[in-house]
Amino acid sequence: MSIPTGKKAKAGDLGEMQANFGKAVMLLEQFYRGQSELSETLGVLNDVLSQVAYHRENVIKTGQPELELFGD
């Protein structure tokens, strides 16, 4: 029986995360100079944090496989 583990990330997923990191840093720099809106800056920061959290949990799952009880 094969036991599911974390899913391998696609290059596009990692590229999107890297682009969002760059955008977050740019918006933070602009925000601290009063040139970026609070809502836009927080939105991008939340996106980056969500992406990082997803990949963190995915990496953890590679060492702690889960059984699928009901399929996808």
MODELLER restraints for C-alpha pairs under 7 A, 6 or more apart:
rsr = mdl.restraints
at = mdl.atoms
rsr.add(forms.Gaussian(group=physical.xy_distance, feature=features.Distance(at['CA:3:A'], at['CA:65:A']), mean=6.26, stdev=0.5))
rsr.add(forms.Gaussian(group=physical.xy_distance, feature=features.Distance(at['CA:3:A'], at['CA:66:A']), mean=6.64, stdev=0.5))
rsr.add(forms.Gaussian(group=physical.xy_distance, feature=features.Distance(at['CA:3:A'], at['CA:67:A']), mean=6.02, stdev=0.5))
rsr.add(forms.Gaussian(group=physical.xy_distance, feature=features.Distance(at['CA:4:A'], at['CA:65:A']), mean=5.66, stdev=0.5))
rsr.add(forms.Gaussian(group=physical.xy_distance, feature=features.Distance(at['CA:4:A'], at['CA:66:A']), mean=5.76, stdev=0.5))
rsr.add(forms.Gaussian(group=physical.xy_distance, feature=features.Distance(at['CA:4:A'], at['CA:67:A']), mean=6.21, stdev=0.5))
rsr.add(forms.Gaussian(group=physical.xy_distance, feature=features.Distance(at['CA:5:A'], at['CA:61:A']), mean=5.58, stdev=0.5))
rsr.add(forms.Gaussian(group=physical.xy_distance, feature=features.Distance(at['CA:5:A'], at['CA:62:A']), mean=4.87, stdev=0.5))
rsr.add(forms.Gaussian(group=physical.xy_distance, feature=features.Distance(at['CA:5:A'], at['CA:65:A']), mean=4.43, stdev=0.5))
rsr.add(forms.Gaussian(group=physical.xy_distance, feature=features.Distance(at['CA:5:A'], at['CA:66:A']), mean=6.27, stdev=0.5))
rsr.add(forms.Gaussian(group=physical.xy_distance, feature=features.Distance(at['CA:6:A'], at['CA:58:A']), mean=4.84, stdev=0.5))
rsr.add(forms.Gaussian(group=physical.xy_distance, feature=features.Distance(at['CA:6:A'], at['CA:59:A']), mean=6.30, stdev=0.5))
rsr.add(forms.Gaussian(group=physical.xy_distance, feature=features.Distance(at['CA:6:A'], at['CA:61:A']), mean=4.71, stdev=0.5))
rsr.add(forms.Gaussian(group=physical.xy_distance, feature=features.Distance(at['CA:6:A'], at['CA:62:A']), mean=4.62, stdev=0.5))
rsr.add(forms.Gaussian(group=physical.xy_distance, feature=features.Distance(at['CA:7:A'], at['CA:58:A']), mean=6.56, stdev=0.5))
rsr.add(forms.Gaussian(group=physical.xy_distance, feature=features.Distance(at['CA:17:A'], at['CA:48:A']), mean=6.59, stdev=0.5))
rsr.add(forms.Gaussian(group=physical.xy_distance, feature=features.Distance(at['CA:17:A'], at['CA:51:A']), mean=6.52, stdev=0.5))
rsr.add(forms.Gaussian(group=physical.xy_distance, feature=features.Distance(at['CA:20:A'], at['CA:44:A']), mean=6.93, stdev=0.5))
rsr.add(forms.Gaussian(group=physical.xy_distance, feature=features.Distance(at['CA:20:A'], at['CA:48:A']), mean=6.08, stdev=0.5))
rsr.add(forms.Gaussian(group=physical.xy_distance, feature=features.Distance(at['CA:21:A'], at['CA:48:A']), mean=6.32, stdev=0.5))
rsr.add(forms.Gaussian(group=physical.xy_distance, feature=features.Distance(at['CA:24:A'], at['CA:41:A']), mean=6.90, stdev=0.5))
rsr.add(forms.Gaussian(group=physical.xy_distance, feature=features.Distance(at['CA:24:A'], at['CA:44:A']), mean=5.74, stdev=0.5))
rsr.add(forms.Gaussian(group=physical.xy_distance, feature=features.Distance(at['CA:24:A'], at['CA:45:A']), mean=5.81, stdev=0.5))
rsr.add(forms.Gaussian(group=physical.xy_distance, feature=features.Distance(at['CA:27:A'], at['CA:36:A']), mean=6.18, stdev=0.5))
rsr.add(forms.Gaussian(group=physical.xy_distance, feature=features.Distance(at['CA:27:A'], at['CA:41:A']), mean=5.70, stdev=0.5))
rsr.add(forms.Gaussian(group=physical.xy_distance, feature=features.Distance(at['CA:28:A'], at['CA:41:A']), mean=6.58, stdev=0.5))
rsr.add(forms.Gaussian(group=physical.xy_distance, feature=features.Distance(at['CA:30:A'], at['CA:36:A']), mean=5.26, stdev=0.5))
rsr.add(forms.Gaussian(group=physical.xy_distance, feature=features.Distance(at['CA:31:A'], at['CA:37:A']), mean=6.65, stdev=0.5))
